[in-house]
Amino acid sequence: MSLVRIYSASGQKFWKRWYCWATPCRLEPMYKAAATIRRHIKDMLIDYHHSVTNAMGEGLNSQIQKIRH
């Protein structure tokens, strides 16, 4: 089994446990956060398979902003 599958499975397992705790806890902010994460969980778990980030672009943008100011 590859590390990608292990990380993805452990992330999904953690998510399910947290979601089961957050939804019945009767705290409105926690319920809203759980609902938001539930809508985006597939995209979040994709990061385990494709570790591409926008860090290079953000770093370049930061340097451009420094030069502009």
PQR file with spaces between the fields and no chain letter, atoms N, CA, C, O and H, PARSE charges and radii, in Angstrom:
ATOM       1  N    MET     1       0.852   -1.185    0.000 -0.4000 1.5000
ATOM       2  CA   MET     1       0.000    0.000    0.000 -0.0000 2.0000
ATOM       3  C    MET     1       0.895    1.245    0.000  0.5500 1.7000
ATOM       4  O    MET     1       1.850    1.320    0.773 -0.5500 1.4000
ATOM       5  N    SER     2       0.599    2.193   -0.838 -0.4000 1.5000
ATOM       6  CA   SER     2       1.428    3.389   -0.932 -0.0000 2.0000
ATOM       7  C    SER     2       1.097    4.381    0.185  0.5500 1.7000
ATOM       8  O    SER     2       0.026    4.339    0.790 -0.5500 1.4000
ATOM       9  H    SER     2      -0.177    2.132   -1.466  0.4000 1.0000
ATOM      10  N    LEU     3       2.050    5.265    0.430 -0.4000 1.5000
ATOM      11  CA   LEU     3       1.838    6.282    1.467 -0.0000 2.0000
ATOM      12  C    LEU     3       0.673    7.204    1.148  0.5500 1.7000
ATOM      13  O    LEU     3      -0.015    7.680    2.051 -0.5500 1.4000
ATOM      14  H    LEU     3       2.920    5.299   -0.062  0.4000 1.0000
ATOM      15  N    VAL     4       0.452    7.457   -0.137 -0.4000 1.5000
ATOM      16  CA   VAL     4      -0.657    8.329   -0.533 -0.0000 2.0000
ATOM      17  C    VAL     4      -1.978    7.749   -0.053  0.5500 1.7000
ATOM      18  O    VAL     4      -2.815    8.473    0.485 -0.5500 1.4000
ATOM      19  H    VAL     4       1.011    7.071   -0.871  0.4000 1.0000
ATOM      20  N    ARG     5      -2.169    6.454   -0.243 -0.4000 1.5000
ATOM      21  CA   ARG     5      -3.414    5.828    0.184 -0.0000 2.0000
ATOM      22  C    ARG     5      -3.543    5.833    1.702  0.5500 1.7000
ATOM      23  O    ARG     5      -4.637    6.020    2.235 -0.5500 1.4000
ATOM      24  H    ARG     5      -1.489    5.866   -0.681  0.4000 1.0000
ATOM      25  N    ILE     6      -2.421    5.629    2.402 -0.4000 1.5000
ATOM      26  CA   ILE     6      -2.458    5.633    3.867 -0.0000 2.0000
ATOM      27  C    ILE     6      -2.852    7.013    4.373  0.5500 1.7000
ATOM      28  O    ILE     6      -3.722    7.130    5.237 -0.5500 1.4000
ATOM      29  H    ILE     6      -1.532    5.478    1.969  0.4000 1.0000
ATOM      30  N    TYR     7      -2.218    8.067    3.843 -0.4000 1.5000
ATOM      31  CA   TYR     7      -2.539    9.418    4.288 -0.0000 2.0000
ATOM      32  C    TYR     7      -3.975    9.791    3.949  0.5500 1.7000
ATOM      33  O    TYR     7      -4.672   10.407    4.754 -0.5500 1.4000
ATOM      34  H    TYR     7      -1.512    7.972    3.142  0.4000 1.0000
ATOM      35  N    SER     8      -4.408    9.416    2.761 -0.4000 1.5000
ATOM      36  CA   SER     8      -5.780    9.721    2.355 -0.0000 2.0000
ATOM      37  C    SER     8      -6.775    8.995    3.257  0.5500 1.7000
ATOM      38  O    SER     8      -7.772    9.579    3.682 -0.5500 1.4000
ATOM      39  H    SER     8      -3.842    8.915    2.106  0.4000 1.0000
ATOM      40  N    ALA     9      -6.507    7.737    3.546 -0.4000 1.5000
ATOM      41  CA   ALA     9      -7.410    6.963    4.402 -0.0000 2.0000
ATOM      42  C    ALA     9      -7.421    7.509    5.824  0.5500 1.7000
ATOM      43  O    ALA     9      -8.483    7.601    6.440 -0.5500 1.4000
ATOM      44  H    ALA     9      -5.697    7.263    3.201  0.4000 1.0000
ATOM      45  N    SER    10      -6.256    7.871    6.354 -0.4000 1.5000
ATOM      46  CA   SER    10      -6.227    8.405    7.716 -0.0000 2.0000
ATOM      47  C    SER    10      -6.884    9.781    7.776  0.5500 1.7000
ATOM      48  O    SER    10      -7.522   10.118    8.774 -0.5500 1.4000
ATOM      49  H    SER    10      -5.393    7.796    5.854  0.4000 1.0000
ATOM      50  N    GLY    11      -6.736   10.573    6.729 -0.4000 1.5000
ATOM      51  CA   GLY    11      -7.410   11.870    6.684 -0.0000 2.0000
ATOM      52  C    GLY    11      -8.913   11.721    6.646  0.5500 1.7000
ATOM      53  O    GLY    11      -9.641   12.458    7.311 -0.5500 1.4000
ATOM      54  H    GLY    11      -6.218   10.300    5.918  0.4000 1.0000
ATOM      55  N    GLN    12      -9.372   10.766    5.868 -0.4000 1.5000
ATOM      56  CA   GLN    12     -10.814   10.535    5.781 -0.0000 2.0000
ATOM      57  C    GLN    12     -11.349    9.972    7.103  0.5500 1.7000
ATOM      58  O    GLN    12     -12.442   10.337    7.537 -0.5500 1.4000
ATOM      59  H    GLN    12      -8.781   10.167    5.328  0.4000 1.0000
ATOM      60  N    LYS    13     -10.589    9.094    7.733 -0.4000 1.5000
ATOM      61  CA   LYS    13     -11.009    8.532    9.019 -0.0000 2.0000
ATOM      62  C    LYS    13     -11.108    9.628   10.083  0.5500 1.7000
ATOM      63  O    LYS    13     -12.073    9.669   10.847 -0.5500 1.4000
ATOM      64  H    LYS    13      -9.701    8.798    7.381  0.4000 1.0000
ATOM      65  N    PHE    14     -10.110   10.513   10.129 -0.4000 1.5000
ATOM      66  CA   PHE    14     -10.139   11.627   11.074 -0.0000 2.0000
ATOM      67  C    PHE    14     -11.333   12.525   10.798  0.5500 1.7000
ATOM      68  O    PHE    14     -12.032   12.941   11.723 -0.5500 1.4000
ATOM      69  H    PHE    14      -9.327   10.479    9.509  0.4000 1.0000
ATOM      70  N    TRP    15     -11.568   12.826    9.516 -0.4000 1.5000
ATOM      71  CA   TRP    15     -12.678   13.692    9.135 -0.0000 2.0000
ATOM      72  C    TRP    15     -14.005   13.114    9.613  0.5500 1.7000
ATOM      73  O    TRP    15     -14.826   13.834   10.182 -0.5500 1.4000
ATOM      74  H    TRP    15     -11.000   12.488    8.765  0.4000 1.0000
ATOM      75  N    LYS    16     -14.222   11.818    9.388 -0.4000 1.5000
ATOM      76  CA   LYS    16     -15.483   11.204    9.781 -0.0000 2.0000
ATOM      77  C    LYS    16     -15.697   11.258   11.292  0.5500 1.7000
ATOM      78  O    LYS    16     -16.803   11.531   11.757 -0.5500 1.4000
ATOM      79  H    LYS    16     -13.555   11.233    8.926  0.4000 1.0000
ATOM      80  N    ARG    17     -14.627   10.995   12.062 -0.4000 1.5000
ATOM      81  CA   ARG    17     -14.750   11.057   13.523 -0.0000 2.0000
ATOM      82  C    ARG    17     -15.059   12.476   13.978  0.5500 1.7000
ATOM      83  O    ARG    17     -15.912   12.677   14.843 -0.5500 1.4000
ATOM      84  H    ARG    17     -13.728   10.773   11.685  0.4000 1.0000
ATOM      85  N    TRP    18     -14.376   13.460   13.406 -0.4000 1.5000
ATOM      86  CA   TRP    18     -14.599   14.849   13.797 -0.0000 2.0000
ATOM      87  C    TRP    18     -16.008   15.291   13.408  0.5500 1.7000
ATOM      88  O    TRP    18     -16.682   15.971   14.183 -0.5500 1.4000
ATOM      89  H    TRP    18     -13.683   13.297   12.704  0.4000 1.0000
ATOM      90  N    TYR    19     -16.450   14.913   12.225 -0.4000 1.5000
ATOM      91  CA   TYR    19     -17.779   15.303   11.757 -0.0000 2.0000
ATOM      92  C    TYR    19     -18.869   14.720   12.661  0.5500 1.7000
ATOM      93  O    TYR    19     -19.847   15.398   12.976 -0.5500 1.4000
ATOM      94  H    TYR    19     -15.903   14.361   11.596  0.4000 1.0000
ATOM      95  N    CYS    20     -18.698   13.471   13.073 -0.4000 1.5000
ATOM      96  CA   CYS    20     -19.666   12.840   13.971 -0.0000 2.0000
ATOM      97  C    CYS    20     -19.696   13.522   15.336  0.5500 1.7000
ATOM      98  O    CYS    20     -20.721   13.503   16.017 -0.5500 1.4000
ATOM      99  H    CYS    20     -17.904   12.920   12.817  0.4000 1.0000
ATOM     100  N    TRP    21     -18.591   14.116   15.733 -0.4000 1.5000
ATOM     101  CA   TRP    21     -18.568   14.866   16.987 -0.0000 2.0000
ATOM     102  C    TRP    21     -19.171   16.260   16.799  0.5500 1.7000
ATOM     103  O    TRP    21     -19.939   16.720   17.643 -0.5500 1.4000
ATOM     104  H    TRP    21     -17.758   14.131   15.180  0.4000 1.0000
ATOM     105  N    ALA    22     -18.830   16.930   15.702 -0.4000 1.5000
ATOM     106  CA   ALA    22     -19.198   18.340   15.518 -0.0000 2.0000
ATOM     107  C    ALA    22     -20.677   18.556   15.215  0.5500 1.7000
ATOM     108  O    ALA    22     -21.249   19.556   15.650 -0.5500 1.4000
ATOM     109  H    ALA    22     -18.206   16.556   15.016  0.4000 1.0000
ATOM     110  N    THR    23     -21.300   17.658   14.492 -0.4000 1.5000
ATOM     111  CA   THR    23     -22.686   17.904   14.091 -0.0000 2.0000
ATOM     112  C    THR    23     -23.683   17.847   15.241  0.5500 1.7000
ATOM     113  O    THR    23     -24.577   18.693   15.276 -0.5500 1.4000
ATOM     114  H    THR    23     -20.836   16.846   14.138  0.4000 1.0000
ATOM     115  N    PRO    24     -23.595   16.914   16.184 -0.5600 1.5000
ATOM     116  CA   PRO    24     -24.586   16.923   17.269  0.2800 2.0000
ATOM     117  C    PRO    24     -24.178   17.770   18.477  0.5500 1.7000
ATOM     118  O    PRO    24     -24.875   17.744   19.491 -0.5500 1.4000
ATOM     119  N    CYS    25     -23.082   18.514   18.405 -0.4000 1.5000
ATOM     120  CA   CYS    25     -22.595   19.217   19.605 -0.0000 2.0000
ATOM     121  C    CYS    25     -23.412   20.467   19.934  0.5500 1.7000
ATOM     122  O    CYS    25     -23.216   21.061   20.995 -0.5500 1.4000
ATOM     123  H    CYS    25     -22.515   18.535   17.582  0.4000 1.0000
ATOM     124  N    ARG    26     -24.316   20.876   19.055 -0.4000 1.5000
ATOM     125  CA   ARG    26     -25.234   21.997   19.275 -0.0000 2.0000
ATOM     126  C    ARG    26     -24.556   23.356   19.367  0.5500 1.7000
ATOM     127  O    ARG    26     -25.145   24.306   19.884 -0.5500 1.4000
ATOM     128  H    ARG    26     -24.475   20.393   18.193  0.4000 1.0000
ATOM     129  N    LEU    27     -23.352   23.459   18.884 -0.4000 1.5000
ATOM     130  CA   LEU    27     -22.688   24.754   18.775 -0.0000 2.0000
ATOM     131  C    LEU    27     -22.803   25.185   17.318  0.5500 1.7000
ATOM     132  O    LEU    27     -22.257   24.534   16.427 -0.5500 1.4000
ATOM     133  H    LEU    27     -22.873   22.688   18.464  0.4000 1.0000
ATOM     134  N    GLU    28     -23.504   26.266   17.082 -0.4000 1.5000
ATOM     135  CA   GLU    28     -23.793   26.706   15.719 -0.0000 2.0000
ATOM     136  C    GLU    28     -22.523   26.909   14.882  0.5500 1.7000
ATOM     137  O    GLU    28     -22.492   26.465   13.734 -0.5500 1.4000
ATOM     138  H    GLU    28     -23.947   26.795   17.805  0.4000 1.0000
ATOM     139  N    PRO    29     -21.461   27.567   15.413 -0.5600 1.5000
ATOM     140  CA   PRO    29     -20.250   27.728   14.590  0.2800 2.0000
ATOM     141  C    PRO    29     -19.610   26.391   14.197  0.5500 1.7000
ATOM     142  O    PRO    29     -19.095   26.255   13.087 -0.5500 1.4000
ATOM     143  N    MET    30     -19.641   25.412   15.095 -0.4000 1.5000
ATOM     144  CA   MET    30     -19.074   24.104   14.782 -0.0000 2.0000
ATOM     145  C    MET    30     -19.912   23.394   13.727  0.5500 1.7000
ATOM     146  O    MET    30     -19.377   22.734   12.837 -0.5500 1.4000
ATOM     147  H    MET    30     -20.059   25.523   15.996  0.4000 1.0000
ATOM     148  N    TYR    31     -21.219   23.535   13.834 -0.4000 1.5000
ATOM     149  CA   TYR    31     -22.102   22.912   12.854 -0.0000 2.0000
ATOM     150  C    TYR    31     -21.882   23.521   11.470  0.5500 1.7000
ATOM     151  O    TYR    31     -21.838   22.805   10.470 -0.5500 1.4000
ATOM     152  H    TYR    31     -21.654   24.071   14.558  0.4000 1.0000
ATOM     153  N    LYS    32     -21.743   24.853   11.417 -0.4000 1.5000
ATOM     154  CA   LYS    32     -21.500   25.531   10.136 -0.0000 2.0000
ATOM     155  C    LYS    32     -20.157   25.125    9.549  0.5500 1.7000
ATOM     156  O    LYS    32     -20.047   24.893    8.345 -0.5500 1.4000
ATOM     157  H    LYS    32     -21.778   25.435   12.229  0.4000 1.0000
ATOM     158  N    ALA    33     -19.122   25.036   10.407 -0.4000 1.5000
ATOM     159  CA   ALA    33     -17.799   24.625    9.934 -0.0000 2.0000
ATOM     160  C    ALA    33     -17.852   23.201    9.393  0.5500 1.7000
ATOM     161  O    ALA    33     -17.266   22.911    8.350 -0.5500 1.4000
ATOM     162  H    ALA    33     -19.212   25.224   11.385  0.4000 1.0000
ATOM     163  N    ALA    34     -18.542   22.322   10.088 -0.4000 1.5000
ATOM     164  CA   ALA    34     -18.661   20.929    9.646 -0.0000 2.0000
ATOM     165  C    ALA    34     -19.374   20.848    8.302  0.5500 1.7000
ATOM     166  O    ALA    34     -18.973   20.078    7.429 -0.5500 1.4000
ATOM     167  H    ALA    34     -19.018   22.557   10.936  0.4000 1.0000
ATOM     168  N    ALA    35     -20.422   21.635    8.133 -0.4000 1.5000
ATOM     169  CA   ALA    35     -21.157   21.628    6.870 -0.0000 2.0000
ATOM     170  C    ALA    35     -20.285   22.158    5.729  0.5500 1.7000
ATOM     171  O    ALA    35     -20.323   21.627    4.620 -0.5500 1.4000
ATOM     172  H    ALA    35     -20.747   22.261    8.842  0.4000 1.0000
ATOM     173  N    THR    36     -19.509   23.196    5.998 -0.4000 1.5000
ATOM     174  CA   THR    36     -18.622   23.756    4.978 -0.0000 2.0000
ATOM     175  C    THR    36     -17.556   22.749    4.586  0.5500 1.7000
ATOM     176  O    THR    36     -17.295   22.542    3.401 -0.5500 1.4000
ATOM     177  H    THR    36     -19.478   23.628    6.900  0.4000 1.0000
ATOM     178  N    ILE    37     -16.941   22.124    5.582 -0.4000 1.5000
ATOM     179  CA   ILE    37     -15.900   21.141    5.286 -0.0000 2.0000
ATOM     180  C    ILE    37     -16.494   19.949    4.549  0.5500 1.7000
ATOM     181  O    ILE    37     -15.857   19.394    3.653 -0.5500 1.4000
ATOM     182  H    ILE    37     -17.153   22.292    6.545  0.4000 1.0000
ATOM     183  N    ARG    38     -17.689   19.558    4.910 -0.4000 1.5000
ATOM     184  CA   ARG    38     -18.339   18.422    4.242 -0.0000 2.0000
ATOM     185  C    ARG    38     -18.507   18.693    2.755  0.5500 1.7000
ATOM     186  O    ARG    38     -18.352   17.789    1.934 -0.5500 1.4000
ATOM     187  H    ARG    38     -18.206   20.008    5.637  0.4000 1.0000
ATOM     188  N    ARG    39     -18.825   19.940    2.407 -0.4000 1.5000
ATOM     189  CA   ARG    39     -18.987   20.287    0.994 -0.0000 2.0000
ATOM     190  C    ARG    39     -17.664   20.205    0.233  0.5500 1.7000
ATOM     191  O    ARG    39     -17.656   19.944   -0.970 -0.5500 1.4000
ATOM     192  H    ARG    39     -18.951   20.674    3.074  0.4000 1.0000
ATOM     193  N    HIS    40     -16.548   20.426    0.926 -0.4000 1.5000
ATOM     194  CA   HIS    40     -15.248   20.524    0.258 -0.0000 2.0000
ATOM     195  C    HIS    40     -14.291   19.385    0.594  0.5500 1.7000
ATOM     196  O    HIS    40     -13.132   19.436    0.181 -0.5500 1.4000
ATOM     197  H    HIS    40     -16.554   20.638    1.904  0.4000 1.0000
ATOM     198  N    ILE    41     -14.720   18.376    1.315 -0.4000 1.5000
ATOM     199  CA   ILE    41     -13.803   17.342    1.789 -0.0000 2.0000
ATOM     200  C    ILE    41     -13.134   16.585    0.650  0.5500 1.7000
ATOM     201  O    ILE    41     -11.960   16.231    0.764 -0.5500 1.4000
ATOM     202  H    ILE    41     -15.661   18.334    1.650  0.4000 1.0000
ATOM     203  N    LYS    42     -13.834   16.331   -0.428 -0.4000 1.5000
ATOM     204  CA   LYS    42     -13.217   15.611   -1.553 -0.0000 2.0000
ATOM     205  C    LYS    42     -12.046   16.404   -2.129  0.5500 1.7000
ATOM     206  O    LYS    42     -10.994   15.837   -2.425 -0.5500 1.4000
ATOM     207  H    LYS    42     -14.787   16.618   -0.520  0.4000 1.0000
ATOM     208  N    ASP    43     -12.229   17.706   -2.286 -0.4000 1.5000
ATOM     209  CA   ASP    43     -11.144   18.540   -2.798 -0.0000 2.0000
ATOM     210  C    ASP    43      -9.971   18.592   -1.819  0.5500 1.7000
ATOM     211  O    ASP    43      -8.811   18.630   -2.232 -0.5500 1.4000
ATOM     212  H    ASP    43     -13.084   18.166   -2.046  0.4000 1.0000
ATOM     213  N    MET    44     -10.274   18.592   -0.545 -0.4000 1.5000
ATOM     214  CA   MET    44      -9.214   18.634    0.458 -0.0000 2.0000
ATOM     215  C    MET    44      -8.420   17.330    0.470  0.5500 1.7000
ATOM     216  O    MET    44      -7.199   17.356    0.624 -0.5500 1.4000
ATOM     217  H    MET    44     -11.216   18.561   -0.210  0.4000 1.0000
ATOM     218  N    LEU    45      -9.084   16.212    0.313 -0.4000 1.5000
ATOM     219  CA   LEU    45      -8.394   14.928    0.314 -0.0000 2.0000
ATOM     220  C    LEU    45      -7.622   14.682   -0.977  0.5500 1.7000
ATOM     221  O    LEU    45      -6.704   13.862   -0.992 -0.5500 1.4000
ATOM     222  H    LEU    45     -10.076   16.191    0.189  0.4000 1.0000
ATOM     223  N    ILE    46      -7.973   15.373   -2.058 -0.4000 1.5000
ATOM     224  CA   ILE    46      -7.239   15.249   -3.310 -0.0000 2.0000
ATOM     225  C    ILE    46      -5.792   15.703   -3.122  0.5500 1.7000
ATOM     226  O    ILE    46      -4.902   15.224   -3.824 -0.5500 1.4000
ATOM     227  H    ILE    46      -8.719   16.039   -2.045  0.4000 1.0000
ATOM     228  N    ASP    47      -5.550   16.606   -2.197 -0.4000 1.5000
ATOM     229  CA   ASP    47      -4.200   17.095   -1.946 -0.0000 2.0000
ATOM     230  C    ASP    47      -3.253   15.957   -1.581  0.5500 1.7000
ATOM     231  O    ASP    47      -2.053   16.049   -1.842 -0.5500 1.4000
ATOM     232  H    ASP    47      -6.273   16.995   -1.627  0.4000 1.0000
ATOM     233  N    TYR    48      -3.767   14.892   -0.986 -0.4000 1.5000
ATOM     234  CA   TYR    48      -2.917   13.746   -0.678 -0.0000 2.0000
ATOM     235  C    TYR    48      -2.414   13.074   -1.954  0.5500 1.7000
ATOM     236  O    TYR    48      -1.327   12.497   -1.959 -0.5500 1.4000
ATOM     237  H    TYR    48      -4.741   14.817   -0.774  0.4000 1.0000
ATOM     238  N    HIS    49      -3.187   13.142   -3.028 -0.4000 1.5000
ATOM     239  CA   HIS    49      -2.804   12.508   -4.289 -0.0000 2.0000
ATOM     240  C    HIS    49      -1.984   13.438   -5.170  0.5500 1.7000
ATOM     241  O    HIS    49      -1.070   12.986   -5.859 -0.5500 1.4000
ATOM     242  H    HIS    49      -4.070   13.611   -3.024  0.4000 1.0000
ATOM     243  N    HIS    50      -2.291   14.713   -5.159 -0.4000 1.5000
ATOM     244  CA   HIS    50      -1.619   15.697   -6.011 -0.0000 2.0000
ATOM     245  C    HIS    50      -1.078   16.808   -5.121  0.5500 1.7000
ATOM     246  O    HIS    50      -1.811   17.724   -4.747 -0.5500 1.4000
ATOM     247  H    HIS    50      -3.034   15.081   -4.599  0.4000 1.0000
ATOM     248  N    SER    51       0.175   16.727   -4.789 -0.4000 1.5000
ATOM     249  CA   SER    51       0.739   17.707   -3.855 -0.0000 2.0000
ATOM     250  C    SER    51       1.269   18.946   -4.587  0.5500 1.7000
ATOM     251  O    SER    51       2.394   19.382   -4.344 -0.5500 1.4000
ATOM     252  H    SER    51       0.770   15.982   -5.092  0.4000 1.0000
ATOM     253  N    VAL    52       0.469   19.495   -5.463 -0.4000 1.5000
ATOM     254  CA   VAL    52       0.823   20.701   -6.192 -0.0000 2.0000
ATOM     255  C    VAL    52       0.246   21.892   -5.438  0.5500 1.7000
ATOM     256  O    VAL    52      -0.936   21.903   -5.093 -0.5500 1.4000
ATOM     257  H    VAL    52      -0.445   19.141   -5.660  0.4000 1.0000
ATOM     258  N    THR    53       1.076   22.885   -5.186 -0.4000 1.5000
ATOM     259  CA   THR    53       0.603   24.074   -4.487 -0.0000 2.0000
ATOM     260  C    THR    53       0.869   25.312   -5.323  0.5500 1.7000
ATOM     261  O    THR    53       1.520   25.246   -6.365 -0.5500 1.4000
ATOM     262  H    THR    53       2.036   22.876   -5.465  0.4000 1.0000
ATOM     263  N    ASN    54       0.367   26.423   -4.861 -0.4000 1.5000
ATOM     264  CA   ASN    54       0.606   27.686   -5.541 -0.0000 2.0000
ATOM     265  C    ASN    54       1.670   28.502   -4.804  0.5500 1.7000
ATOM     266  O    ASN    54       1.697   29.726   -4.931 -0.5500 1.4000
ATOM     267  H    ASN    54      -0.161   26.478   -4.014  0.4000 1.0000
ATOM     268  N    ALA    55       2.535   27.858   -4.048 -0.4000 1.5000
ATOM     269  CA   ALA    55       3.541   28.546   -3.247 -0.0000 2.0000
ATOM     270  C    ALA    55       4.497   29.365   -4.107  0.5500 1.7000
ATOM     271  O    ALA    55       4.846   30.488   -3.743 -0.5500 1.4000
ATOM     272  H    ALA    55       2.514   26.864   -3.945  0.4000 1.0000
ATOM     273  N    MET    56       4.922   28.821   -5.236 -0.4000 1.5000
ATOM     274  CA   MET    56       5.845   29.559   -6.110 -0.0000 2.0000
ATOM     275  C    MET    56       5.188   30.836   -6.632  0.5500 1.7000
ATOM     276  O    MET    56       5.805   31.901   -6.640 -0.5500 1.4000
ATOM     277  H    MET    56       4.638   27.909   -5.531  0.4000 1.0000
ATOM     278  N    GLY    57       3.950   30.723   -7.061 -0.4000 1.5000
ATOM     279  CA   GLY    57       3.236   31.905   -7.556 -0.0000 2.0000
ATOM     280  C    GLY    57       3.027   32.946   -6.473  0.5500 1.7000
ATOM     281  O    GLY    57       3.155   34.143   -6.729 -0.5500 1.4000
ATOM     282  H    GLY    57       3.448   29.857   -7.055  0.4000 1.0000
ATOM     283  N    GLU    58       2.706   32.503   -5.264 -0.4000 1.5000
ATOM     284  CA   GLU    58       2.513   33.435   -4.151 -0.0000 2.0000
ATOM     285  C    GLU    58       3.826   34.120   -3.786  0.5500 1.7000
ATOM     286  O    GLU    58       3.844   35.315   -3.488 -0.5500 1.4000
ATOM     287  H    GLU    58       2.602   31.530   -5.056  0.4000 1.0000
ATOM     288  N    GLY    59       4.921   33.367   -3.808 -0.4000 1.5000
ATOM     289  CA   GLY    59       6.227   33.955   -3.507 -0.0000 2.0000
ATOM     290  C    GLY    59       6.617   35.001   -4.537  0.5500 1.7000
ATOM     291  O    GLY    59       7.129   36.066   -4.190 -0.5500 1.4000
ATOM     292  H    GLY    59       4.906   32.396   -4.049  0.4000 1.0000
ATOM     293  N    LEU    60       6.374   34.696   -5.799 -0.4000 1.5000
ATOM     294  CA   LEU    60       6.672   35.649   -6.868 -0.0000 2.0000
ATOM     295  C    LEU    60       5.794   36.883   -6.737  0.5500 1.7000
ATOM     296  O    LEU    60       6.273   38.004   -6.909 -0.5500 1.4000
ATOM     297  H    LEU    60       5.958   33.832   -6.081  0.4000 1.0000
ATOM     298  N    ASN    61       4.528   36.694   -6.437 -0.4000 1.5000
ATOM     299  CA   ASN    61       3.624   37.828   -6.242 -0.0000 2.0000
ATOM     300  C    ASN    61       4.087   38.701   -5.085  0.5500 1.7000
ATOM     301  O    ASN    61       4.006   39.926   -5.167 -0.5500 1.4000
ATOM     302  H    ASN    61       4.139   35.784   -6.297  0.4000 1.0000
ATOM     303  N    SER    62       4.567   38.093   -4.018 -0.4000 1.5000
ATOM     304  CA   SER    62       5.070   38.850   -2.875 -0.0000 2.0000
ATOM     305  C    SER    62       6.267   39.713   -3.273  0.5500 1.7000
ATOM     306  O    SER    62       6.364   40.876   -2.880 -0.5500 1.4000
ATOM     307  H    SER    62       4.632   37.098   -3.951  0.4000 1.0000
ATOM     308  N    GLN    63       7.173   39.132   -4.052 -0.4000 1.5000
ATOM     309  CA   GLN    63       8.344   39.897   -4.503 -0.0000 2.0000
ATOM     310  C    GLN    63       7.925   41.063   -5.411  0.5500 1.7000
ATOM     311  O    GLN    63       8.490   42.153   -5.315 -0.5500 1.4000
ATOM     312  H    GLN    63       7.095   38.188   -4.371  0.4000 1.0000
ATOM     313  N    ILE    64       6.958   40.845   -6.273 -0.4000 1.5000
ATOM     314  CA   ILE    64       6.460   41.908   -7.154 -0.0000 2.0000
ATOM     315  C    ILE    64       5.829   43.018   -6.316  0.5500 1.7000
ATOM     316  O    ILE    64       6.042   44.195   -6.604 -0.5500 1.4000
ATOM     317  H    ILE    64       6.499   39.960   -6.351  0.4000 1.0000
ATOM     318  N    GLN    65       5.066   42.672   -5.295 -0.4000 1.5000
ATOM     319  CA   GLN    65       4.448   43.686   -4.452 -0.0000 2.0000
ATOM     320  C    GLN    65       5.497   44.506   -3.707  0.5500 1.7000
ATOM     321  O    GLN    65       5.334   45.716   -3.550 -0.5500 1.4000
ATOM     322  H    GLN    65       4.893   41.715   -5.060  0.4000 1.0000
ATOM     323  N    LYS    66       6.567   43.868   -3.248 -0.4000 1.5000
ATOM     324  CA   LYS    66       7.659   44.593   -2.574 -0.0000 2.0000
ATOM     325  C    LYS    66       8.296   45.599   -3.526  0.5500 1.7000
ATOM     326  O    LYS    66       8.579   46.733   -3.139 -0.5500 1.4000
ATOM     327  H    LYS    66       6.700   42.885   -3.376  0.4000 1.0000
ATOM     328  N    ILE    67       8.517   45.187   -4.755 -0.4000 1.5000
ATOM     329  CA   ILE    67       9.133   46.080   -5.750 -0.0000 2.0000
ATOM     330  C    ILE    67       8.203   47.241   -6.049  0.5500 1.7000
ATOM     331  O    ILE    67       8.662   48.376   -6.178 -0.5500 1.4000
ATOM     332  H    ILE    67       8.287   44.266   -5.069  0.4000 1.0000
ATOM     333  N    ARG    68       6.915   46.987   -6.162 -0.4000 1.5000
ATOM     334  CA   ARG    68       5.951   48.045   -6.468 -0.0000 2.0000
ATOM     335  C    ARG    68       5.905   49.100   -5.383  0.5500 1.7000
ATOM     336  O    ARG    68       5.767   50.287   -5.676 -0.5500 1.4000
ATOM     337  H    ARG    68       6.542   46.065   -6.057  0.4000 1.0000
ATOM     338  N    HIS    69       6.020   48.679   -4.128 -0.4000 1.5000
ATOM     339  CA   HIS    69       5.915   49.629   -3.015 -0.0000 2.0000
ATOM     340  C    HIS    69       7.273   50.166   -2.686  0.5500 1.7000
ATOM     341  O    HIS    69       7.410   50.984   -1.777 -0.5500 1.4000
ATOM     342  H    HIS    69       6.132   47.714   -3.889  0.4000 1.0000
